[in-house]
Amino acid sequence: MAEHVTLTMPADCTLRTAQALQGDLLAAVEGGSRLVLDCAAIERVDVTFVQLVVAAARTAGRRGLALDLTNLPDTAAAAFRRAGIAPHAPFDATPAL
């Protein structure tokens, strides 16, 4: 088993690409002890991406693995905030202000 797997996110992380992203995330969770999502290339993002990340983090957690985000652009961080989810592990609900 590899030490970690880095998965580079595409420019489009929306409903349009959700099925492909889900497959990539599931394969990556099975591929290493730590999954890092490099988000530098993200240009378009919606709540679907947030849902996929949270689901992947939960799946990874059940397997005793970690999932982290790196190079998160402001647009992606804003999608997490709009969903009420922290844009970092453990991806918990953020407290209401």
MOPAC internal coordinates of N, CA, C and O (Angstrom, degrees):
PM7 1SCF
backbone

  N    0.0000 0     0.00 0     0.00 0    0    0    0
  C    1.4507 1     0.00 0     0.00 0    1    0    0
  C    1.5249 1   109.10 1     0.00 0    2    1    0
  O    1.2310 1   120.45 1   -44.36 1    3    2    1
  N    1.3160 1   116.75 1   135.64 1    3    2    1
  C    1.4582 1   122.28 1   179.86 1    5    3    2
  C    1.5217 1   110.72 1   -71.25 1    6    5    3
  O    1.2310 1   121.02 1   -23.88 1    7    6    5
  N    1.3447 1   115.65 1   156.12 1    7    6    5
  C    1.4592 1   120.89 1   177.14 1    9    7    6
  C    1.5175 1   111.50 1   -63.05 1   10    9    7
  O    1.2310 1   120.51 1   135.13 1   11   10    9
  N    1.3239 1   116.62 1   -44.87 1   11   10    9
  C    1.4624 1   120.95 1   176.64 1   13   11   10
  C    1.5258 1   109.63 1  -157.19 1   14   13   11
  O    1.2310 1   121.71 1   -17.99 1   15   14   13
  N    1.2969 1   114.34 1   162.01 1   15   14   13
  C    1.4549 1   122.59 1   176.98 1   17   15   14
  C    1.5202 1   106.68 1  -122.10 1   18   17   15
  O    1.2310 1   120.17 1   -50.45 1   19   18   17
  N    1.3295 1   117.28 1   129.55 1   19   18   17
  C    1.4617 1   121.52 1   174.02 1   21   19   18
  C    1.5157 1   107.77 1  -107.04 1   22   21   19
  O    1.2310 1   121.11 1   -55.13 1   23   22   21
  N    1.3086 1   115.48 1   124.87 1   23   22   21
  C    1.4572 1   122.32 1   179.06 1   25   23   22
  C    1.5231 1   107.64 1  -113.60 1   26   25   23
  O    1.2310 1   120.63 1   -59.33 1   27   26   25
  N    1.3269 1   116.41 1   120.67 1   27   26   25
  C    1.4615 1   121.37 1   179.63 1   29   27   26
  C    1.5257 1   108.93 1   -84.87 1   30   29   27
  O    1.2310 1   121.08 1   -58.91 1   31   30   29
  N    1.3084 1   115.54 1   121.09 1   31   30   29
  C    1.4527 1   121.06 1   179.53 1   33   31   30
  C    1.5248 1   109.99 1   -74.79 1   34   33   31
  O    1.2310 1   120.21 1   -35.27 1   35   34   33
  N    1.3353 1   117.20 1   144.73 1   35   34   33
  C    1.4662 1   120.65 1   178.78 1   37   35   34
  C    1.5321 1   111.61 1   -76.47 1   38   37   35
  O    1.2310 1   120.99 1    -7.18 1   39   38   37
  N    1.3176 1   115.72 1   172.82 1   39   38   37
  C    1.4691 1   120.99 1   178.63 1   41   39   38
  C    1.5255 1   111.19 1   -64.06 1   42   41   39
  O    1.2310 1   120.32 1   143.59 1   43   42   41
  N    1.3212 1   117.00 1   -36.41 1   43   42   41
  C    1.4629 1   121.97 1  -178.06 1   45   43   42
  C    1.5247 1   109.92 1  -104.11 1   46   45   43
  O    1.2310 1   120.80 1   -71.64 1   47   46   45
  N    1.3181 1   116.08 1   108.36 1   47   46   45
  C    1.4727 1   122.66 1   177.68 1   49   47   46
  C    1.5223 1   107.87 1  -118.59 1   50   49   47
  O    1.2310 1   121.29 1  -112.68 1   51   50   49
  N    1.3279 1   115.13 1    67.32 1   51   50   49
  C    1.4618 1   121.95 1  -177.07 1   53   51   50
  C    1.5205 1   109.39 1  -127.20 1   54   53   51
  O    1.2310 1   120.91 1     2.09 1   55   54   53
  N    1.3101 1   115.87 1  -177.91 1   55   54   53
  C    1.4584 1   121.92 1   177.75 1   57   55   54
  C    1.5250 1   111.25 1   -52.51 1   58   57   55
  O    1.2310 1   120.77 1   145.64 1   59   58   57
  N    1.3123 1   116.13 1   -34.36 1   59   58   57
  C    1.4605 1   122.00 1  -178.65 1   61   59   58
  C    1.5309 1   112.36 1   -58.64 1   62   61   59
  O    1.2310 1   120.08 1   147.39 1   63   62   61
  N    1.3362 1   117.46 1   -32.61 1   63   62   61
  C    1.4631 1   121.93 1  -176.33 1   65   63   62
  C    1.5273 1   113.05 1  -111.13 1   66   65   63
  O    1.2310 1   120.48 1  -172.50 1   67   66   65
  N    1.3190 1   116.69 1     7.50 1   67   66   65
  C    1.4696 1   121.16 1  -172.31 1   69   67   66
  C    1.5275 1   113.40 1   -58.86 1   70   69   67
  O    1.2310 1   119.66 1   137.73 1   71   70   69
  N    1.3062 1   118.26 1   -42.27 1   71   70   69
  C    1.4621 1   120.24 1  -176.73 1   73   71   70
  C    1.5336 1   110.75 1   -63.90 1   74   73   71
  O    1.2310 1   120.39 1   135.35 1   75   74   73
  N    1.3157 1   116.87 1   -44.65 1   75   74   73
  C    1.4639 1   120.21 1   178.70 1   77   75   74
  C    1.5283 1   110.69 1   -65.66 1   78   77   75
  O    1.2310 1   120.46 1   137.02 1   79   78   77
  N    1.3292 1   116.72 1   -42.98 1   79   78   77
  C    1.4717 1   120.43 1   178.37 1   81   79   78
  C    1.5201 1   111.26 1   -61.27 1   82   81   79
  O    1.2310 1   120.29 1   138.96 1   83   82   81
  N    1.3247 1   117.06 1   -41.04 1   83   82   81
  C    1.4586 1   120.56 1   179.71 1   85   83   82
  C    1.5273 1   110.05 1   -60.54 1   86   85   83
  O    1.2310 1   120.25 1   134.35 1   87   86   85
  N    1.3208 1   117.13 1   -45.65 1   87   86   85
  C    1.4550 1   120.64 1   178.47 1   89   87   86
  C    1.5165 1   112.01 1   -61.03 1   90   89   87
  O    1.2310 1   120.58 1   136.76 1   91   90   89
  N    1.3293 1   116.50 1   -43.24 1   91   90   89
  C    1.4701 1   121.05 1   179.11 1   93   91   90
  C    1.5277 1   111.13 1   -63.45 1   94   93   91
  O    1.2310 1   120.70 1   137.45 1   95   94   93
  N    1.3285 1   116.26 1   -42.55 1   95   94   93
  C    1.4652 1   120.42 1  -179.41 1   97   95   94
  C    1.5256 1   111.28 1   -65.98 1   98   97   95
  O    1.2310 1   120.37 1   136.41 1   99   98   97
  N    1.3239 1   116.90 1   -43.59 1   99   98   97
  C    1.4675 1   119.41 1   179.03 1  101   99   98
  C    1.5226 1   111.23 1   -62.80 1  102  101   99
  O    1.2310 1   120.03 1   137.02 1  103  102  101
  N    1.3163 1   117.55 1   -42.98 1  103  102  101
  C    1.4599 1   121.00 1   178.47 1  105  103  102
  C    1.5281 1   110.85 1   -63.56 1  106  105  103
  O    1.2310 1   120.47 1   139.92 1  107  106  105
  N    1.3262 1   116.70 1   -40.08 1  107  106  105
  C    1.4578 1   120.73 1  -179.06 1  109  107  106
  C    1.5248 1   112.08 1   -68.34 1  110  109  107
  O    1.2310 1   120.13 1   142.32 1  111  110  109
  N    1.3283 1   117.36 1   -37.68 1  111  110  109
  C    1.4707 1   120.84 1   178.46 1  113  111  110
  C    1.5236 1   109.89 1   -60.46 1  114  113  111
  O    1.2310 1   120.88 1   145.19 1  115  114  113
  N    1.3189 1   115.91 1   -34.81 1  115  114  113
  C    1.4555 1   120.04 1   179.38 1  117  115  114
  C    1.5197 1   112.12 1   -78.19 1  118  117  115
  O    1.2310 1   119.82 1   168.50 1  119  118  117
  N    1.3313 1   117.95 1   -11.50 1  119  118  117
  C    1.4516 1   121.21 1  -171.61 1  121  119  118
  C    1.5094 1   117.77 1   -94.35 1  122  121  119
  O    1.2310 1   118.70 1   172.23 1  123  122  121
  N    1.3145 1   120.09 1    -7.77 1  123  122  121
  C    1.4591 1   118.50 1  -176.16 1  125  123  122
  C    1.5047 1   113.59 1  -163.49 1  126  125  123
  O    1.2310 1   121.09 1    -3.54 1  127  126  125
  N    1.3079 1   115.52 1   176.46 1  127  126  125
  C    1.4538 1   120.66 1  -179.34 1  129  127  126
  C    1.5261 1   111.55 1   -85.79 1  130  129  127
  O    1.2310 1   120.43 1   161.52 1  131  130  129
  N    1.3055 1   116.79 1   -18.48 1  131  130  129
  C    1.4665 1   121.53 1   179.31 1  133  131  130
  C    1.5178 1   107.41 1  -144.60 1  134  133  131
  O    1.2310 1   120.47 1   -47.58 1  135  134  133
  N    1.2975 1   116.71 1   132.42 1  135  134  133
  C    1.4602 1   121.77 1   179.41 1  137  135  134
  C    1.5140 1   108.89 1  -110.13 1  138  137  135
  O    1.2310 1   120.77 1   -54.33 1  139  138  137
  N    1.3223 1   116.12 1   125.67 1  139  138  137
  C    1.4579 1   122.12 1   177.61 1  141  139  138
  C    1.5172 1   107.43 1  -116.47 1  142  141  139
  O    1.2310 1   120.88 1   -54.80 1  143  142  141
  N    1.3344 1   115.93 1   125.20 1  143  142  141
  C    1.4522 1   121.60 1   176.68 1  145  143  142
  C    1.5184 1   108.04 1   -99.07 1  146  145  143
  O    1.2310 1   120.62 1   -66.91 1  147  146  145
  N    1.3288 1   116.43 1   113.09 1  147  146  145
  C    1.4573 1   121.26 1   177.68 1  149  147  146
  C    1.5246 1   107.15 1   -86.00 1  150  149  147
  O    1.2310 1   120.85 1   -68.14 1  151  150  149
  N    1.3038 1   115.97 1   111.86 1  151  150  149
  C    1.4701 1   122.28 1  -171.92 1  153  151  150
  C    1.5196 1   113.49 1  -100.66 1  154  153  151
  O    1.2310 1   119.64 1  -170.16 1  155  154  153
  N    1.3149 1   118.30 1     9.84 1  155  154  153
  C    1.4684 1   121.84 1  -173.72 1  157  155  154
  C    1.5226 1   113.27 1   -57.38 1  158  157  155
  O    1.2310 1   119.53 1   146.59 1  159  158  157
  N    1.3204 1   118.51 1   -33.41 1  159  158  157
  C    1.4658 1   121.19 1  -174.81 1  161  159  158
  C    1.5256 1   113.88 1   -84.64 1  162  161  159
  O    1.2310 1   119.80 1   173.32 1  163  162  161
  N    1.3209 1   117.99 1    -6.68 1  163  162  161
  C    1.4691 1   120.45 1  -176.13 1  165  163  162
  C    1.5237 1   110.86 1   -63.46 1  166  165  163
  O    1.2310 1   121.56 1   -53.55 1  167  166  165
  N    1.3378 1   114.63 1   126.45 1  167  166  165
  C    1.4682 1   121.43 1   175.71 1  169  167  166
  C    1.5252 1   111.12 1  -116.52 1  170  169  167
  O    1.2310 1   120.57 1   143.54 1  171  170  169
  N    1.3309 1   116.51 1   -36.46 1  171  170  169
  C    1.4656 1   122.29 1   179.61 1  173  171  170
  C    1.5244 1   108.01 1  -122.18 1  174  173  171
  O    1.2310 1   121.16 1   -48.63 1  175  174  173
  N    1.3182 1   115.38 1   131.37 1  175  174  173
  C    1.4603 1   120.02 1  -176.68 1  177  175  174
  C    1.5225 1   108.61 1  -148.61 1  178  177  175
  O    1.2310 1   120.87 1   -32.89 1  179  178  177
  N    1.3140 1   115.94 1   147.11 1  179  178  177
  C    1.4584 1   120.46 1   174.00 1  181  179  178
  C    1.5261 1   108.58 1  -140.08 1  182  181  179
  O    1.2310 1   120.87 1     4.87 1  183  182  181
  N    1.3099 1   115.93 1  -175.13 1  183  182  181
  C    1.4653 1   120.53 1  -175.11 1  185  183  182
  C    1.5308 1   112.00 1   -63.67 1  186  185  183
  O    1.2310 1   119.90 1   159.09 1  187  186  185
  N    1.3215 1   117.80 1   -20.91 1  187  186  185
  C    1.4574 1   120.80 1   177.13 1  189  187  186
  C    1.5216 1   110.35 1   -58.91 1  190  189  187
  O    1.2310 1   120.18 1   139.19 1  191  190  189
  N    1.3239 1   117.27 1   -40.81 1  191  190  189
  C    1.4606 1   121.31 1   178.06 1  193  191  190
  C    1.5240 1   110.48 1   -61.96 1  194  193  191
  O    1.2310 1   120.72 1   136.11 1  195  194  193
  N    1.3128 1   116.24 1   -43.89 1  195  194  193
  C    1.4663 1   120.77 1   178.54 1  197  195  194
  C    1.5318 1   109.75 1   -59.03 1  198  197  195
  O    1.2310 1   120.51 1   133.97 1  199  198  197
  N    1.3174 1   116.64 1   -46.03 1  199  198  197
  C    1.4658 1   120.89 1   179.65 1  201  199  198
  C    1.5213 1   111.33 1   -61.43 1  202  201  199
  O    1.2310 1   120.21 1   138.05 1  203  202  201
  N    1.3233 1   117.21 1   -41.95 1  203  202  201
  C    1.4636 1   120.61 1   179.33 1  205  203  202
  C    1.5273 1   111.54 1   -64.58 1  206  205  203
  O    1.2310 1   120.36 1   137.76 1  207  206  205
  N    1.3237 1   116.92 1   -42.24 1  207  206  205
  C    1.4650 1   120.50 1   179.48 1  209  207  206
  C    1.5237 1   110.59 1   -64.28 1  210  209  207
  O    1.2310 1   120.35 1   134.59 1  211  210  209
  N    1.3276 1   116.93 1   -45.41 1  211  210  209
  C    1.4704 1   120.37 1   179.99 1  213  211  210
  C    1.5307 1   110.17 1   -62.52 1  214  213  211
  O    1.2310 1   120.05 1   136.37 1  215  214  213
  N    1.3241 1   117.51 1   -43.63 1  215  214  213
  C    1.4676 1   120.79 1   178.97 1  217  215  214
  C    1.5290 1   110.93 1   -64.09 1  218  217  215
  O    1.2310 1   120.43 1   137.43 1  219  218  217
  N    1.3288 1   116.78 1   -42.57 1  219  218  217
  C    1.4678 1   120.15 1   178.85 1  221  219  218
  C    1.5266 1   111.15 1   -64.68 1  222  221  219
  O    1.2310 1   120.58 1   140.33 1  223  222  221
  N    1.3328 1   116.50 1   -39.67 1  223  222  221
  C    1.4672 1   120.28 1   178.50 1  225  223  222
  C    1.5274 1   110.69 1   -63.71 1  226  225  223
  O    1.2310 1   120.29 1   140.09 1  227  226  225
  N    1.3171 1   117.05 1   -39.91 1  227  226  225
  C    1.4721 1   120.38 1   178.30 1  229  227  226
  C    1.5259 1   110.61 1   -66.67 1  230  229  227
  O    1.2310 1   120.42 1   136.87 1  231  230  229
  N    1.3319 1   116.81 1   -43.13 1  231  230  229
  C    1.4613 1   120.41 1   177.67 1  233  231  230
  C    1.5213 1   110.38 1   -61.96 1  234  233  231
  O    1.2310 1   120.56 1   134.87 1  235  234  233
  N    1.3189 1   116.53 1   -45.13 1  235  234  233
  C    1.4587 1   120.70 1   178.13 1  237  235  234
  C    1.5278 1   110.48 1   -61.09 1  238  237  235
  O    1.2310 1   120.61 1   135.96 1  239  238  237
  N    1.3276 1   116.44 1   -44.04 1  239  238  237
  C    1.4673 1   120.81 1  -179.93 1  241  239  238
  C    1.5119 1   112.95 1   -60.30 1  242  241  239
  O    1.2310 1   120.37 1   139.96 1  243  242  241
  N    1.3332 1   116.90 1   -40.04 1  243  242  241
  C    1.4682 1   120.13 1   178.00 1  245  243  242
  C    1.5278 1   111.48 1   -63.80 1  246  245  243
  O    1.2310 1   120.63 1   155.55 1  247  246  245
  N    1.3107 1   116.40 1   -24.45 1  247  246  245
  C    1.4640 1   121.29 1   178.81 1  249  247  246
  C    1.5276 1   111.54 1   -94.43 1  250  249  247
  O    1.2310 1   120.76 1  -176.00 1  251  250  249
  N    1.3264 1   116.15 1     4.00 1  251  250  249
  C    1.4571 1   120.15 1  -179.62 1  253  251  250
  C    1.5190 1   113.29 1    77.48 1  254  253  251
  O    1.2310 1   120.47 1  -157.74 1  255  254  253
  N    1.3294 1   116.70 1    22.26 1  255  254  253
  C    1.4542 1   121.93 1  -178.18 1  257  255  254
  C    1.5249 1   110.28 1  -109.43 1  258  257  255
  O    1.2310 1   120.76 1   -18.13 1  259  258  257
  N    1.3171 1   116.15 1   161.87 1  259  258  257
  C    1.4661 1   121.95 1   178.62 1  261  259  258
  C    1.5227 1   109.58 1  -108.71 1  262  261  259
  O    1.2310 1   120.70 1   -27.84 1  263  262  261
  N    1.3184 1   116.27 1   152.16 1  263  262  261
  C    1.4619 1   122.97 1   174.37 1  265  263  262
  C    1.5162 1   107.45 1  -131.14 1  266  265  263
  O    1.2310 1   120.65 1   -50.94 1  267  266  265
  N    1.3280 1   116.36 1   129.06 1  267  266  265
  C    1.4608 1   121.87 1   179.63 1  269  267  266
  C    1.5194 1   110.09 1  -131.20 1  270  269  267
  O    1.2310 1   120.89 1   -25.65 1  271  270  269
  N    1.3252 1   115.91 1   154.35 1  271  270  269
  C    1.4627 1   122.68 1   174.10 1  273  271  270
  C    1.5185 1   108.26 1  -107.65 1  274  273  271
  O    1.2310 1   120.76 1   -35.82 1  275  274  273
  N    1.3238 1   116.15 1   144.18 1  275  274  273
  C    1.4579 1   120.59 1   174.44 1  277  275  274
  C    1.5228 1   108.57 1  -134.43 1  278  277  275
  O    1.2310 1   120.86 1   -26.75 1  279  278  277
  N    1.3133 1   115.96 1   153.25 1  279  278  277
  C    1.4720 1   122.55 1   178.64 1  281  279  278
  C    1.5257 1   112.25 1    55.33 1  282  281  279
  O    1.2310 1   120.91 1  -135.94 1  283  282  281
  N    1.3204 1   115.87 1    44.06 1  283  282  281
  C    1.4612 1   121.16 1  -177.56 1  285  283  282
  C    1.5305 1   110.29 1   -75.56 1  286  285  283
  O    1.2310 1   119.87 1   -64.99 1  287  286  285
  N    1.3448 1   117.86 1   115.01 1  287  286  285
  C    1.4632 1   119.31 1   179.14 1  289  287  286
  C    1.5328 1   111.10 1   -71.50 1  290  289  287
  O    1.2310 1   120.80 1   -18.97 1  291  290  289
  N    1.3137 1   116.08 1   161.03 1  291  290  289
  C    1.4643 1   121.45 1  -178.64 1  293  291  290
  C    1.5272 1   112.39 1   -56.56 1  294  293  291
  O    1.2310 1   120.16 1   142.85 1  295  294  293
  N    1.3357 1   117.30 1   -37.15 1  295  294  293
  C    1.4656 1   119.80 1  -178.84 1  297  295  294
  C    1.5224 1   111.30 1   -63.78 1  298  297  295
  O    1.2310 1   119.97 1   142.31 1  299  298  297
  N    1.3272 1   117.67 1   -37.69 1  299  298  297
  C    1.4683 1   121.23 1   179.03 1  301  299  298
  C    1.5306 1   110.18 1   -73.32 1  302  301  299
  O    1.2310 1   120.33 1   138.21 1  303  302  301
  N    1.3197 1   116.97 1   -41.79 1  303  302  301
  C    1.4668 1   120.04 1   177.87 1  305  303  302
  C    1.5291 1   109.86 1   -61.03 1  306  305  303
  O    1.2310 1   120.27 1   142.50 1  307  306  305
  N    1.3289 1   117.09 1   -37.50 1  307  306  305
  C    1.4626 1   121.33 1   178.99 1  309  307  306
  C    1.5316 1   110.73 1   -65.10 1  310  309  307
  O    1.2310 1   119.98 1   143.63 1  311  310  309
  N    1.3259 1   117.64 1   -36.37 1  311  310  309
  C    1.4702 1   120.56 1   177.80 1  313  311  310
  C    1.5249 1   110.36 1   -63.33 1  314  313  311
  O    1.2310 1   120.37 1   139.74 1  315  314  313
  N    1.3271 1   116.90 1   -40.26 1  315  314  313
  C    1.4668 1   120.17 1   176.34 1  317  315  314
  C    1.5245 1   110.13 1   -63.50 1  318  317  315
  O    1.2310 1   120.20 1   134.86 1  319  318  317
  N    1.3241 1   117.23 1   -45.14 1  319  318  317
  C    1.4690 1   120.26 1  -179.73 1  321  319  318
  C    1.5176 1   111.18 1   -61.45 1  322  321  319
  O    1.2310 1   120.04 1   136.98 1  323  322  321
  N    1.3505 1   117.53 1   -43.02 1  323  322  321
  C    1.4724 1   120.76 1   179.17 1  325  323  322
  C    1.5257 1   110.99 1   -61.53 1  326  325  323
  O    1.2310 1   120.41 1   147.96 1  327  326  325
  N    1.3232 1   116.82 1   -32.04 1  327  326  325
  C    1.4637 1   121.11 1   179.58 1  329  327  326
  C    1.5350 1   111.86 1   -83.04 1  330  329  327
  O    1.2310 1   120.52 1   172.98 1  331  330  329
  N    1.3313 1   116.61 1    -7.02 1  331  330  329
  C    1.4582 1   120.05 1  -179.24 1  333  331  330
  C    1.5187 1   113.13 1    76.28 1  334  333  331
  O    1.2310 1   120.82 1  -153.86 1  335  334  333
  N    1.3301 1   116.05 1    26.14 1  335  334  333
  C    1.4613 1   121.96 1  -177.65 1  337  335  334
  C    1.5269 1   109.12 1  -118.64 1  338  337  335
  O    1.2310 1   120.58 1   -41.50 1  339  338  337
  N    1.3225 1   116.50 1   138.50 1  339  338  337
  C    1.4603 1   120.43 1   176.44 1  341  339  338
  C    1.5251 1   109.54 1   -67.02 1  342  341  339
  O    1.2310 1   119.46 1   -45.43 1  343  342  341
  N    1.3435 1   118.64 1   134.57 1  343  342  341
  C    1.4610 1   121.58 1  -177.32 1  345  343  342
  C    1.5311 1   113.55 1   -82.72 1  346  345  343
  O    1.2310 1   120.79 1  -144.74 1  347  346  345
  N    1.3104 1   116.09 1    35.26 1  347  346  345
  C    1.4699 1   121.58 1   178.98 1  349  347  346
  C    1.5217 1   108.08 1  -156.21 1  350  349  347
  O    1.2310 1   120.98 1   -20.34 1  351  350  349
  N    1.3204 1   115.73 1   159.66 1  351  350  349
  C    1.4657 1   120.20 1   178.88 1  353  351  350
  C    1.5229 1   108.51 1   -58.66 1  354  353  351
  O    1.2310 1   119.31 1   -41.49 1  355  354  353
  N    1.2929 1   118.92 1   138.51 1  355  354  353
  C    1.4625 1   129.84 1     9.71 1  357  355  354
  C    1.5336 1   114.66 1   -92.90 1  358  357  355
  O    1.2310 1   119.63 1  -160.15 1  359  358  357
  N    1.3352 1   118.30 1    19.85 1  359  358  357
  C    1.4702 1   123.42 1   175.57 1  361  359  358
  C    1.5273 1   111.88 1    58.17 1  362  361  359
  O    1.2310 1   121.06 1  -135.66 1  363  362  361
  N    1.3299 1   115.58 1    44.34 1  363  362  361
  C    1.4716 1   121.50 1   177.66 1  365  363  362
  C    1.5193 1   109.85 1   -82.23 1  366  365  363
  O    1.2310 1   122.00 1   -15.65 1  367  366  365
  N    1.3262 1   113.78 1   164.35 1  367  366  365
  C    1.4607 1   119.68 1   174.23 1  369  367  366
  C    1.5285 1   108.71 1   -62.97 1  370  369  367
  O    1.2310 1   121.01 1   -42.99 1  371  370  369
  N    1.3105 1   115.67 1   137.01 1  371  370  369
  C    1.4639 1   119.74 1   178.20 1  373  371  370
  C    1.5201 1   108.45 1   -83.85 1  374  373  371
  O    1.2310 1   120.26 1   -34.43 1  375  374  373
  N    1.3317 1   117.10 1   145.57 1  375  374  373
  C    1.4677 1   119.01 1   179.70 1  377  375  374
  C    1.5238 1   111.38 1   -67.22 1  378  377  375
  O    1.2310 1   120.96 1   -35.90 1  379  378  377
  N    1.2977 1   115.76 1   144.10 1  379  378  377
  C    1.4675 1   121.30 1   177.36 1  381  379  378
  C    1.5272 1   109.28 1   -70.17 1  382  381  379
  O    1.2310 1   121.05 1   -37.42 1  383  382  381
  N    1.3069 1   115.60 1   142.58 1  383  382  381
  C    1.4790 1   119.71 1   179.21 1  385  383  382
  C    1.4933 1   110.67 1   -92.37 1  386  385  383
  O    1.2310 1   120.10 1   180.00 1  387  386  385

